[in-house]
Amino acid sequence: MRLLPWAGPDGQRCYVSADESGGFVSTLADQMEEVQLDTGAELLDHVTELLTADTAPASADELRFCVHRLCEALRDALRVAESRGGRPA
């Protein structure tokens, strides 16, 4: 069973019975994981720029928004790691 990179309607985990041939759902999951990881990397770059900019410091609202997005990206990355068998300690 493979953990999919999206949740079900009630937030529950979704799985697919995956074989080695790479069916439609497995291929879609691979693509979604790639998008999630790329988005996380882009978000990290953006937040780094925001925090190191020579302009006015980020506002509390900007930081709060970034923290929420970083939490989402971390959650996605942990799900991808679990799905790929790299269970975090």
Secondary structure, 3 states (H helix, E strand, C coil): CEEEEEECCCCCEEEECCCCCCCHHHHHHHHHHHHHHHHHHHHHHHHHHHHHCCCCCCCHHHHHHHHHHHHHHHHHHHHHHHHCCCCCC
